[in-house]
Amino acid sequence: MEEAATRRFWWVNQNHSFAEEWQYACLSAPVHDGHGRTYPHWERMRLLKPNDVVLHYCRGQLLAVSRVKAAAEAGRRPYNYRPRKLLAPDWVAPVEYTLLPHPIDVKGIASEWWAMADGPFTDAGQQQQGYLYTVTPTFVAYLRRAFGLPAPKP
């Protein structure tokens, strides 16, 4: 995984949306909630750029790595996901997934690395509530060395 100067690295928590977002090759998050509020972990969707790399977390494991194909746009999710009664638009970004041949159990990630991850987990390795977080190139390099994390499809 080449760390180009303009490439950013992301961690997405997809406990409720991995299967659908993998099927439709996208990331998606609400633009705002039913009261018009937005949250930083949703707003970060606007920062995604082509060729950024995303690590996909679901239920205690990293399941995939992807490459962002285009910037997120406000629109409709390509799948039906409305556990909340909300008809607001969503941020939707197309990505190209590469499923990991062997999922990575996050409990195996050394605790000192969570501070390098800048957000998706606490220093104790507990998942933060939220959707999209930045991670450092150093953290991604550690995952490559320690677990054989592959590069996304070019």
N, C-alpha and C positions, 0 to 999 in steps of 0.2 A: 504494500500500500504506500504509494509515494505521497509524502507530505508536501505538496505544492504550496507555495506561499499563500495562495488565495483559497485553498481548499480548507473547509471547516469540517469538524467531526462532531457528530451528534449521537445522542442516546435517546431512543423513544421507548416509553413504557406503553405496551400494547396488550395489557391483560384482558381487555374486553374487545379488542379490535384486530388482533393479529391475523386471524384466518381470513377475514374479509379484506383487509388491506393488502395482504399477500396476494389473494385472488385477483384483486383489482389493480395491483401494482401501484399503490399510492400510500401517502400519509394523509391524514385528515384530522382536523381539530376545529371546534367551533370558533367563529369570529367573536361571538359574545354569548353570554348565557341568557336565560329568559328575562332577566332584569336589566339587560344591557351592559352588564359588567364583563370585562375581559380579564385574562390572567396572563402573566409573563410566559408560562409554559405553553399557552396557545399562541400568543403573539410571536413567539420565536419562529413559528411557521413562516412568517414573512421574511426571515433572514436566510432561509434555505436558498442555495444557488446551485446551478448545474455543476455536477461532479463532486459536490459535497458527499461525505460518507456518513451513513447512518447505521448504528448498531441497534438491533431489534430485540428488546427484552419482553418476555412473556412468562408469567408465573414461575419466577425463580431462575429462568434460563435465558441466555442469549441464544436466539434461534436462527438469526440471519444477519447479513450485512448487505447494505444496498448503496447504490449510487443515485443521487438526485439527478433527474433528467431535465427538469425545468423548475423555475420558481413557482411557489405556491400562488394560487389565485383564489379569490372568493367565489364560491359557487356551491354546488350540491355534491354531497358524497355520492359516489357511484354505487353505493349499497345502502340498504335500509338499516340505519342505526339511530334509533331514537328512544333510548331508555328514559330520556328527559322529554317532556312535552315541549318541544321547541322547533320552530320552523325557520329559525335564523339561518343565514348562510354559514358555510364551513370554509376553512382554508383547506385546499386540496393541492397536493404536490405529487406529480408522477415520479416514481422511483423504480429502479430495476433491482429486484431482490436476488440474492444468492443465499440459498439455505445452507446452513452449516452442516457438514457431514456428521458432526457430533456436537449437539448442543453443549454450551458451556454453562455449568452450574455456577451461579454467581457466588455461592458459598465458598467456592474454591479460589476466589480472587482474594489475594492477600489484603488484609485490612488497611495497610499503609497506603494502598493505591486508591482508596475511595476519596481521599482528600484531593487526588489528582483529577478526579472525575468531575469536579466542579458542579455538583448539583443533583444527579439522579438518585443518589443514595447518601445516607448520613455517613459519618466517619465510622460508625459501627456496622455499616453494610445493610442498613434497613432502607427499603424503597421509600423515596419521597412520593407524596401525592402529586401527580402532575404528568404531563405528556412528553414534552420535548425539552431536552437539556443539552448544553454543549459538553464535550469532553475534550481533553487535551490530546495533542498528537503523541505525547509521551505515554499517556494511558493506553492509547490504541497500540503503540509499539510494544508495551508490556503485554497486552493481550495476544499480540502476534507471537512474541517470544514464548510466553508461558503456555499458551493454549493452541497455537497454530491458526489463529484467526486469519481467514483468507482475505484477499483483496476483493472488492466488489467487481462485477463484470465491467470491462472497459466501456 
